[in-house]
Amino acid sequence: MHKTIGKLLLAAGVWLAAAPVFAAEIVVIVNPKNPATRMFSEQAAQFFLGKSTLFTPVEHSDGPLRNEFYKKVLDKDTTQVKAIWSKLVFTGKATAPKEYGSSAEVKKAVAADPSAIGYIEKSAVDDSVKVILTVQ
């Protein structure tokens, strides 16, 4: 019996060690030409859930940064967000956000479009974008 418990604990430990942990601070960014200076998480969520068209959301591809942003800002998981966007696209109410594979690509897309909004690691911020929200 003790061997079985030991194997279960070992398996749980391996699973926890393999689970991705995202430790970097996330910030929401806009183009420096955009007049926005601050934003609450609830406001940012509106753009990334297709509830407002004031900004054009720019997304990360699947990964730990995206998962953490969805959890902390949208209070949803990836499957829930994909379902929301699928419905909006299917009904013709919105176009899904463009997805990029890295914070550098998201930053470049936001820097090139005054109406864009995105999120990146705080460490990737430079003067090509403006931080309007630090995710807690």
N, C-alpha and C positions, 0 to 999 in steps of 0.2 A: 504494500500500500504506500509506503514512504517513497518508493522508487517512482510510482505513478505521480505523486504530488511533486516530487523533484523534477520530473520531466515536464509537467505542466508549468511549473514556475520557470524552468529554463526556457520553454517555448514562449512564455509571456515576455520574459526578459529580452529574448531575441527579437520578438515582434516590436516591442517598445523601442529597442535600439534602432530598428530599421525604419520606424515611423519618421517621416520628415518633420523637422522642427524648423520653423521660420523665425529667426531671431532679429532680423533687420527691421529698422523702423520704416514704416510706409508713409508716404506723403502723396497727397492729391495735387496735381499740377495743372496749370493752364499756360497759355501763351502770354508772354510779358505784356503784349499789347492789349490783352483783355482787361477791362476795368475792374473785374472781381479782385478783391483783396483777401477775403476770408469766407469760409463756408463751414457749416455744421455737417456732421456725418449724415444726418437725415436728408439734408439738401443734396449732398453728393449722391446718395442712394437713388434719388429720383432720376438722375441722368443715366446711371448704370442699370436701371430697371426699366428704362424706356418710358417713364412717366412724365418726362419733360424734354423738350427739344431745344431749350435755351443753349445747351452745350451739346457737342457731338462727342460721345464717349469713345475712347481709344482703349482697347483691351489688351491684356497679356494673354498669351496662349495658356493652356492648362499648366498648372504647376503650383508650388507652395506659396508664391507671392499672391497669385490670384485667389487661391483658397483662403488665405489669411485675410485678404481684403474683403472677400465676400462674407466671411464669418463676422468680421469686426464692423464693417460699414453697412452691408446689406442685410445682415442677420439671416443669411441663406447659404446653402451649399451650391456647388457647381451645377448639379442636376436641376435644382429649383430655378436657378437663373437661366439655364439653357431652355427650360420649359417656358418660362416667361417670354424670352425672346422668340422662340419658335412660334408661339401664339401670335405675337405682334407682327412677325414677318408674314405668317400665313394669312392673317386678316388684312394685310396691306397697311397696317398702321405705323410701321417702322421698318427700318433697315438695320440689320444686326451690326454691331460695332465691328470695325476692322480689328483683327488680332495681330499682335506682334510677338516675336519670340524672346525679346529681351527688354530691359528697362532702357537701354540705349536707343532701341528702335522706337519705343513708345515716346521717349523724350523727343526724338527727332520729329515724329509725327505731330506731336503737340506744338513743338516750336514752329512748325510749318503752317499751322492752321489756327488763326485767332479764335475760332469757335470750339476748338478741341479741349477735352478734359481727359486726363489719364491719371495713373498712379504708378509710382516707382519707388525704389528704395531711396531713403533720404540721402544715402552716400553717393547716389548717382546725380544729384541735383547740381546744376551749374546755372550760369546767367542766361541760358537759352530758354529757360522756363521759370515760372513763378509758382511758389508753393502757396496754396490757399487753405490747406488742411493737413495737420499731422494726425495720423490715425493712432488712436490710443488702444 
